[in-house]
Amino acid sequence: MMSLTNKVKLATLVVALVAGLAAPYFFRPFTVSIFTLAMIFALYAMSIDLMGGFGGLVSLGQAGILSAGAYGVGYMASRVGAPHSQQILVGLVAGLVISAVFALMAMRTSEVYFLMVTLAQGMIVWGIATRSTDLGAENGLRGIVRPPSVAAYWKYYYLCLAVLVVCGGVMWIIVRSPFGLSLRGLKESPTRLQMLGYNPALTKFYIFMLAGFFATISGVLYAYYNQFVSPSNAAFLMSGRGVLMSILGGIGTLVGPVVGAFVIVLVENILSVHLARWPTVLGLLFIFTIMFAREGLVGRLSQLWHRWVGDEREGPPPEANVLMASPTSDGPERAPMTQ
Amino acid sequence: VTAQFFFFQLLNGLSFAALLFFLASGFTLIFGLMRIINLAHGVFYLVGGYVGLTVTLTTGSFWLGLLAAPLAIAMIGLLSERVLLRPIRGQALPEVLLTVGIAFVFADMSLEIWGGDPRSVPLPEYLRGGISLGFVTYPRFRFFVMVCALLVGLGLFWLHSRTRVGAIVRAGVDDREMISALGININRVFAGVFVAGALLAGVAGLIGGGLLSLVPGADTEILLFSLAVVIIGGLGSLPGAVVGSLIVGLADAFGRALLPELSYFTLFAPMALILVLRPHGLLGRA
C-alpha cells in the first residue's frame, strides 16, 4: 500500500510530465526554447547532485566535463565535418575520457579537498579551451548543426525532455540500488564503509564516472542547443551555476536540481532583459541560499508537507543533506560516532 | 645562448613563484586554521590590483597604491568573515561554497567599475628598466618582487614559529577547543588570519598589476595557479606553499618557453602526479 506522501509525489511527477508534454502547445517558440535550456541544465545539475547530494562529493568543476562533451561535438562538426553519429560519439567519448582522468585524480580526496581539486580540473579545461587554436580559442567553435530530425525547436524540446526523463529515471534507480547505499556510506562515514569491505576510492571513481556520463550528455545537448561552443561553457561561473541550481532546488533530492535549473534559467532570462549584471545576482543568490535556505526549495516543501501531515517519522532526516551534515571544521575528519 | 635562455627562464619562473607565494601563503594559512578554502582569493587579488591601480593613477604614487590595495582587501576580507562566514562557522562545505558567491559578486562588480580592457599598474622610474647581470639583462621590477616575497616569507615564518601570535595560530590548527578553553578568543584569531590572507592577496594584486596585467578572468587564472600550488605543496603547510610556488612557477616558465603549444599541461601534469601519488600534497598532513 502506497503511503500518502508517495501518492502525492507520484501525482506531482505525473502532472509535471503532462505539463512538460503539453508545453509546446501553449507557449511561444522562444519560451519553449528557454524550457529546453532549463532541461539541459536540469540534467547537468542532477549530475552534480548525484555526486554531491548522494555521495557527499560536491564538484566545482563539472562544467569542465560538460564542455568536454560539447567540444567533442563542436570539433567533429566544425573542424572535421563528420556526420552527426560521429559527432555525438566523439562528444561522449571525450566526456568519458576526461571524467576518467579527473576521477583518478580526485578519488582519493574528499570534502573540501575534493571541491578544490575538481575546481582546478574544471579551470584547466577552461584554460585549454581559451588557448587552443584547434578549439577556436576565445572565439569557440561555430558551425554545429542539429541533426535534421530534431532541428525544429519543438522537436529538440521533446528530445531533451525524453533524455531528461530517461536519465532521471536511471539516476533514480542508481540512488536506490545497493550502489546508492554505498554512496550514502561514502557521505556519512568512509571509514565505516571501508570496514564493511567496500573500497571508498573505487566507489568514488564509479560515481564520478556516472555523474560524468550524465554531464557529458548534457554537454552534447548543450552544444546542439546553442549550435556553438565557447570557453565560457567551462568557466568557473558555469560550474558554480550548476552547484547553485542543485542547492537552490534541494541537494540530495533528484527533483531539486530540476526545480533549481528552471528557477535559475527563467530568472536569468527575465532579469537579463533589464539588468546587465546577472553574475552579481547569481552570486548574491548563492550567498543567500547558503546562509538561509540550505535545504533548498524541494527540501523546504518536503519539510512543510511532513509537518502539515503531522508525519515527522517519514520526513527526510536533516543529515540527509550534505550541507547540513557537513562535518565541522574541527579536525580533518569527524570523530567516529558512538551509539 | 643556452645558458642565457636558461637563466632568463629561471628568473621568470622565480618571479612568478614569488607572486604565487603571496597568494598561496594566505590560502594555506586560512585553510590550516579554519579548514576552509577561500575561493574568493582570486577576486581579492584582482580587486586589490584594481584599487591599487586607481590609487596609483590618482595620487601618482606607486607606494600609496601598494598601501591602499592590501588595506582595501583587508576591509573586504574582514567584512566577509564577520558578516557572512562567521554565522555559518564550523560547516566547511557551506563556508567554501559561500566564498564562491563572494567571488562571483566581486568579479562582476569589478567588471562594472573597471571595464573589460587589460590594465597595468604604472611603475615608478626606479623600478623600471633592467638590471644587467653581465650575460643577461632582467627587469628590475621582477627583482623587486622576488625580494619582497623573500622578505614576506621570512616574516611569515618568523611570525609563525617565533611569536605568541604564531603559537596561538599553530595551537588553533591542532586543537581549537583547547585554546578557546585557555581563554583565547578564537573568533578573533580566525578573523585575524582571514584578514592577513586577504591582505597578502591585495599586495599580490598590485604586484600582479605591474608584472602581468589586470583583466577580467585574471582572477580565475590566478586562483587556478594558487590551487595548483597548494595541491602540490600540501594544503595548510607554509613550507608547502614555498615548495609549491617554486614548482608551479618554474614549470610554468619553462613550459611556456619550451612547449608553448602545451601550455597548461605543465600545470596539470605535476598536479595529477601528486594527486595520484600523494593525495595530500608534498608537505601536507593527511
Boltz contact constraints between the chains, C-beta under 6 A:
constraints:
  - contact:
      token1: [A, 105]
      token2: [B, 272]
      max_distance: 6.0
  - contact:
      token1: [A, 105]
      token2: [B, 275]
      max_distance: 6.0
  - contact:
      token1: [A, 108]
      token2: [B, 279]
      max_distance: 6.0
  - contact:
      token1: [A, 109]
      token2: [B, 279]
      max_distance: 6.0
  - contact:
      token1: [A, 112]
      token2: [B, 37]
      max_distance: 6.0
  - contact:
      token1: [A, 112]
      token2: [B, 92]
      max_distance: 6.0
  - contact:
      token1: [A, 112]
      token2: [B, 96]
      max_distance: 6.0
  - contact:
      token1: [A, 115]
      token2: [B, 96]
      max_distance: 6.0
  - contact:
      token1: [A, 116]
      token2: [B, 37]
      max_distance: 6.0
  - contact:
      token1: [A, 116]
      token2: [B, 227]
      max_distance: 6.0
  - contact:
      token1: [A, 120]
      token2: [B, 224]
      max_distance: 6.0
  - contact:
      token1: [A, 120]
      token2: [B, 227]
      max_distance: 6.0
  - contact:
      token1: [A, 123]
      token2: [B, 224]
      max_distance: 6.0
  - contact:
      token1: [A, 124]
      token2: [B, 264]
      max_distance: 6.0
  - contact:
      token1: [A, 124]
      token2: [B, 268]
      max_distance: 6.0
  - contact:
      token1: [A, 127]
      token2: [B, 264]
      max_distance: 6.0
  - contact:
      token1: [A, 128]
      token2: [B, 264]
      max_distance: 6.0
  - contact:
      token1: [A, 131]
      token2: [B, 263]
      max_distance: 6.0
  - contact:
      token1: [A, 236]
      token2: [B, 220]
      max_distance: 6.0
  - contact:
      token1: [A, 240]
      token2: [B, 100]
      max_distance: 6.0
  - contact:
      token1: [A, 277]
      token2: [B, 108]
      max_distance: 6.0
  - contact:
      token1: [A, 279]
      token2: [B, 104]
      max_distance: 6.0
  - contact:
      token1: [A, 279]
      token2: [B, 108]
      max_distance: 6.0
  - contact:
      token1: [A, 280]
      token2: [B, 105]
      max_distance: 6.0
  - contact:
      token1: [A, 280]
      token2: [B, 108]
      max_distance: 6.0
  - contact:
      token1: [A, 282]
      token2: [B, 104]
      max_distance: 6.0
  - contact:
      token1: [A, 283]
      token2: [B, 101]
      max_distance: 6.0
  - contact:
      token1: [A, 283]
      token2: [B, 104]
      max_distance: 6.0
  - contact:
      token1: [A, 283]
      token2: [B, 105]
      max_distance: 6.0
  - contact:
      token1: [A, 286]
      token2: [B, 101]
      max_distance: 6.0
  - contact:
      token1: [A, 287]
      token2: [B, 98]
      max_distance: 6.0
  - contact:
      token1: [A, 287]
      token2: [B, 101]
      max_distance: 6.0
  - contact:
      token1: [A, 290]
      token2: [B, 94]
      max_distance: 6.0
  - contact:
      token1: [A, 290]
      token2: [B, 97]
      max_distance: 6.0
  - contact:
      token1: [A, 290]
      token2: [B, 98]
      max_distance: 6.0
  - contact:
      token1: [A, 323]
      token2: [B, 93]
      max_distance: 6.0
  - contact:
      token1: [A, 323]
      token2: [B, 94]
      max_distance: 6.0
  - contact:
      token1: [A, 326]
      token2: [B, 91]
      max_distance: 6.0
  - contact:
      token1: [A, 326]
      token2: [B, 92]
      max_distance: 6.0
  - contact:
      token1: [A, 326]
      token2: [B, 93]
      max_distance: 6.0
  - contact:
      token1: [A, 328]
      token2: [B, 90]
      max_distance: 6.0
  - contact:
      token1: [A, 329]
      token2: [B, 35]
      max_distance: 6.0
  - contact:
      token1: [A, 329]
      token2: [B, 90]
      max_distance: 6.0
  - contact:
      token1: [A, 329]
      token2: [B, 92]
      max_distance: 6.0
  - contact:
      token1: [A, 330]
      token2: [B, 176]
      max_distance: 6.0
